[in-house]
Amino acid sequence: MFPEEERNIATNSIFGQLIRPHNVQQKQMIRQIEKTQQNLIMLKLLIPLTSSESKQSEGHNKLLKF
């Protein structure tokens, strides 16, 4: 093995250990943000349905408008 290849393997393994968990954590955070956005969209769609069922929720709708 050439010295340059050994250095590349050593560098890749060091950075691999540092970068991989960080990327996994970022991916998990992105997934969670996407789920939250989907939940907010669903809430936004459901609020008009529930508000037509009872007039009590009109005050709540003003608080929950996005």
C-alpha positions as CSV (number, residue, x, y, z in Angstrom):
1,M,0.0,0.0,0.0
2,F,1.3,3.5,-0.8
3,P,1.7,6.0,2.0
4,E,-0.8,8.3,0.3
5,E,-3.5,5.6,0.3
6,E,-2.8,4.8,4.0
7,R,-3.2,8.5,4.8
8,N,-6.5,8.6,2.9
9,I,-7.8,5.6,4.7
10,A,-6.8,7.0,8.1
11,T,-8.4,10.4,7.2
12,N,-11.6,8.8,5.9
13,S,-12.0,6.6,9.0
14,I,-11.4,9.6,11.4
15,F,-13.8,11.8,9.5
16,G,-16.2,8.9,9.0
17,Q,-16.6,8.5,12.8
18,L,-17.2,12.2,13.2
19,I,-19.4,12.9,10.3
20,R,-21.7,9.8,10.2
21,P,-23.5,10.3,13.6
22,H,-23.8,14.0,12.8
23,N,-25.5,13.2,9.4
24,V,-27.8,10.7,11.0
25,Q,-28.8,13.2,13.6
26,Q,-29.4,15.8,11.0
27,K,-31.5,13.3,9.0
28,Q,-33.6,12.5,12.1
29,M,-34.1,16.2,12.8
30,I,-35.2,16.8,9.2
31,R,-37.6,13.9,9.4
32,Q,-39.1,15.3,12.6
33,I,-39.4,18.8,11.1
34,E,-41.2,17.2,8.0
35,K,-43.6,15.3,10.3
36,T,-44.3,18.5,12.3
37,Q,-45.1,20.3,9.0
38,Q,-47.4,17.5,7.9
39,N,-49.1,17.6,11.3
40,L,-49.6,21.4,11.1
41,I,-51.1,21.0,7.6
42,M,-53.5,18.3,8.8
43,L,-54.5,20.5,11.8
44,K,-55.1,23.4,9.4
45,L,-57.3,21.2,7.3
46,L,-59.2,19.7,10.3
47,I,-59.9,23.0,12.1
48,P,-62.6,24.1,9.6
49,L,-64.3,20.7,9.8
50,T,-64.5,20.8,13.6
51,S,-65.5,24.5,13.8
52,S,-68.6,23.8,11.6
53,E,-69.6,21.1,14.1
54,S,-69.8,23.5,17.2
55,K,-69.9,27.2,17.6
56,Q,-67.8,27.0,20.8
57,S,-64.6,26.3,18.8
58,E,-64.8,29.7,17.0
59,G,-62.6,31.3,19.7
60,H,-60.2,28.4,19.5
61,N,-59.9,28.8,15.7
62,K,-58.8,32.4,16.1
63,L,-56.0,31.3,18.4
64,L,-55.0,28.4,16.1
65,K,-54.9,30.3,12.7
66,F,-51.6,29.9,10.9
